């Protein structure tokens, strides 16, 4: 800069100096603008939501303060919602949009190509932009994000409804500082960490945008919290209930026990959790649209007010929690690459929705049975109803299962009429049959030694306790399955994904020891749906589905009703000379078996009446599963509850403080298989947490001075089992003892042994009560003076613990 200064002083008006000065000024301005932009990128966006008028006037008010550098600014309103797989952000309900800076209003304009994008110019001399947004809660709409989410007594806040965010950065790098004000006296539940609260004003901790949008807030006048995990167990899970009336919150102890069993069975299946804590946000109301929406650390579950007291509704909604809960592992933690977009504007690719949603539907089905929410017979009836519906899917002749996933963003908005011929989002129900067959195939190939449970632990388990996303491709899926059992999984899936029938893929049912049959006995699931809706499902007889008013929802091509002229959008007004009712039509179908007379249906087609003659004589037909003699019953094995895997950890009781002092030099360590840790603090005992401490205990007697893979104490157990062992209280004492793990135990990622060869082993000295400098971390833990940790295996951690406080439980939440 010296050259520029000298030149400017001596020959200020020369062209060269003017050019040099212009360059310097532009460079300084660019640096200033860049620094301002970088500063704006590091500061959180303040968002304050006023929900005090949500219950009365059905409107939300939001004020945002967005750090910004002078110049053009592009802001987005969330468009592609992760749980919806569609560009259905409710922008039509956005109102009152205003911008200001420096106390002056700013003009704005919507992008002409993308209706979810706004452009505004930030003036010089300001470092932030203020925005005001109103959201119209009461406006109806075709999707869950448009539908009413509040009543006079409750509100479910979805943050995407009131959010604007700057273009140019991934959603996980844009930090928001949220504040919410609720009506006086209302209580709330959410997975968002709370920074402070004053009255009905809640200040949440700073959170990345992707996690903010992923964390709805349930609030209301009538609420209840039910803990689904034991006190001190980590991570905790709870059921948060809100309703329009207090009576709706009265859950039976038997139902609560089943929900607790669901949490235990999910852990037994995945052997990990990918959340800090989990909230089942259950809303019981007739004034909000029914909904099940997954999030990483919560689920937004909305059902009719009497669902928990109405046996038919309870039966039909039993799978809601298991499905949305499973999404925490499948869909949230593991997500297809095409659905893991950097922000909410990039289009999503749904080609693997048969995994994201389909596998979740299958796992949700079996968890519903394993937790006792369905009996085995009810689960079989559900499978039979699904199989029958898909076996009568006329659209299979032209639309493959793969195309239902590829076209999901279109099919989500398709009407219910013509469902059989159009096909809807069939990647939900048909993938149940697909993954059932995969499960049965693994069990058959391994004579029952392995199953899809093993795939779930490998593919969906792993390190947890934090809401992170790990993407995958079809190739990753196939590769993992081949690790479980070698097979041509690529061809297996592609053949079923691209098939055009005829008929549904029933290999899992037949291979599982059952067959699809029809008789006149009601199917429990179909009967429950009919009781709730008042309609009639005669798919497997006439090929007809009708509402209680007689409106034809579907007529299946190739089945008697359609082939004789009936079609969707007609309305049946008479049956065999009598006024229409679902019961009258059902009786006519039943009677057809014992008469040669046809069924006469009088229907209105846009006001024009016509009688349709249907020669049908097979009577009423309902689908069921019937066991096949001589074939191994894999299906019953699949539905059987897994052994509960978690071991509660409590240190021994000390009768006198001096006893605790004598144990100060004791060293405890555990090899932790993901989260939560199965910490059993008992003298000279080993535990396999997958078998509740029974499998390995007899093999280990007396103290052990070191561990290695082939140690006699656990001879015959695989290294996976060894990774679930805890030894404590005298097994290892101060100084001189060694933890020895060979190369095959997976020490490749440790600082000291990154290059160790297959023939090498590595000895880790336990040097005393202070953190070992060779280990990765030292930190405080409840009940311990100091702990150290070393990552071993893939996602497993060794914790070395020194105790100073007696009768204190090691809390899993303390493990970093």
Steps between C-alpha positions, in 0.01 A plus 500: 500500500802731529518532122137604483536760777809663351355510155175650624680779683721595204292450189143464619338551165707261287311213342735239644450615859128533457496141371715377789287685753185355345645150526589557864158643582324209326724252678430659837128505426509136393686404816250696709202342325654153528574556869145621551363195320721269705389673820136465396558131434629438852229685694175320586168602351262614771145372463224592743165328452189644663247216527269675746234540228532146364209362701265795459565647156694213341801713409872498582716814506875471453780757502843413367827689521731374228869604502582625150762699311400794278395399150255255344363230730308190398276337760323166484176375650536122560364310200607134502420357840710195604212303652268576207735422209309765306518873414202574723623772735179694588598829340141581400428549873784753537371853559610840628852473359701815572869592501681790667855615574627799693145579604381536139280264299660322205337395173510133404402283205420135456709303254310442176630146454490375861204615709686409820781752436506870594744774400578808705778764490682561829603868522846624587581563863291219649605156619164328534159476340170475685215295362143450617295194405142399579378145449131416456438187703134465415537493123420154364723322254573171328803396706606472859697824490196695382253332734387660825742422783322680781171505687359711781705297749823396324762580236768301322760748376691390192786747467515477121168687493660822627861474384695692237868422447781638279611323184853377454561288809391150600218484753723332757732802494234765556445553872173628644430636847129419553257654747137398538218672688197285583153582635501549876486178699585272208763229539724370222716207392782485247838343440663844467742586783368784718729785597260683731131556569309787650127447535360406160811616315755230413852570377648200325870436462659589164429227248586434133215559258469136397454393863262791571269397217534142624378590851131594529361643823179353640311725741161522655269558791457128577826307495663200665853357506552124534855370538571190292847432638617446856631789708867556419488296181653678207400606251154552646177459306163643591143520375372858492121516463291806418124502447194717465358356822655372821320163482688405183831493691400204716709215357463153643801353685492202262538728196782696663679173571479409130649836404784437744546160342517669159799707612668188644431292188633773272824505696518121491462517122738785416722491812556873471317831513563802284344763723586683820149441626181398322149647516190328365289814444148359504213739422145381571260729316220495246597853394837427339570281202616146591872475446811293563823685428850389589778703651843408632417547867121505496194398305199719425205262543147641467192281534131535580418592858348162588775290341635360826154413628343375175611136445476524120695824473757373748548186292542698178740754651706244695773510237535879498756527781709201384515640145597856589737385775680270255558803278747632758727220380376449145438828322647742748836342598535289183363693205521435126743734328226634275288604799786660698499840330713786640203731548124507453506635143688222320273236340497162670534170316274230640633190323589337834174580678430127496778490760439830680125446533459138394752341734370728775147373440621140524705560815217701648267207436717248680573742787126548543473125552814465711387775738156343545306780329374236257453130560659261252154429355430870449840542336427211265164655410678827427746319271212314334308824436812657351573196284142482374484870418825480301398173335205693357711801390407527130758776458780247547459421129649838407657665809782324684568526872814698413293757311272555799813613688640701210168683461434543873487879488211470252321203652485652849245747361299250293134446596384172652276416205645259242764391755518148360563603141701816565699359792591743774793505741511120496864501609357508853285181501664298221844543655367320807469189281836573339689528829313208653631288216852635555475414870372150427773451237775582751349264756461224244856534367646490852257243647370770733840603638476849348217730403416854400561586867873461427471731201322762712774497764769535235333744262281706733689459829855610571615804698211704628367745753513793257260602221729462200439384142694224327411459134493184292447374147342187356849353472562562872177320583590197288855492637379496861252222431779297343698542821210342687462215253647475148223499240412671174317778680526740209302270274264414787394861543510614138279211389233597754536875457460479122237227489162548333337201662269329464404510864680624807843373616390235751832313534553621856162368610538162331867468597408596855270201536164658412269549202244763403145358510147640486193407703188662642654576841564873554857625480570690823674792334248543217214474747656768724542737205139447399379565855696826516417630151156349457597391147531158344808328355394227258826491304537122509140429394349758264818707475319796651570754775215731607442772758216489750304732268545262207765698312725262308861556607642227280395240246777257413550432127460127435261454795117459471396857598724672247444246223126559531528876469544643850777756552633755750302822549168319454267474800304185582145586603335155498586129530261224390205736518588639845644838600877483519689438822833328549321223692250452213780466245694262725193279548440491124858379447463236773170377353644473149657166591162334552306647207524514123357850489742785415574793731315809377663833582329832430761776471503868422756628249494879525127491555424239235360176646580154369462144623811279479461121489785304662505122463705411805444188714808442719367667812692728736880454501745628758879441491688303767830319544488125547796296620656249260571159658859383479646847430707674767299782656745786453225759531422411861873507575521847347217632717640355821628768744876530524676461835517840668860604466563786741663438838439756770823616662537591866816484707509299822366652820748595770394470865771733623682790328836337583412209274473741212842645579653155488369461147643823366772310317262260332485527125191415303486483124235404255511428133195681372300381200365831367241672722379476766775325689410182685696585814481225761712587802530172687816324619666263257200452272463517124182578317367459148238776493320330212415212732438694820826391661439127475702376206853589609472510877571129558813515284681764705602412852745698709690815417658553158812707452454558129265439213574379153287337234594140575503521878382182669230686696294546185628231273247414235349846485539718194675836519158665472409342833829601657417859412202481734694402813531692825746410774506701821580538868824319553533341161760764416678685777729799504805473278668226304200349324460486128215506252626302201313508171632355177481652154183312418328665794501818297760735656578649160361844582701564816776762482772254605412206281372649176741289299508177692517182297273201518750303705543770765325554829503812713524513879338798673637555852257613765728739683292611795215727594609785273423528130739302287678743265495233229121494499284746312305683768479562873181640646282504810213256547236476769629275778859506376804712563646453154429290198676435176374362175647330198312426181531139393317289246260697284303717739593321821666683787705391799432700816745480790338629819632594845233532767494762776129534579319193633149395403497702181385360172711539191261684272518415132437866418847574632672302229617740235 
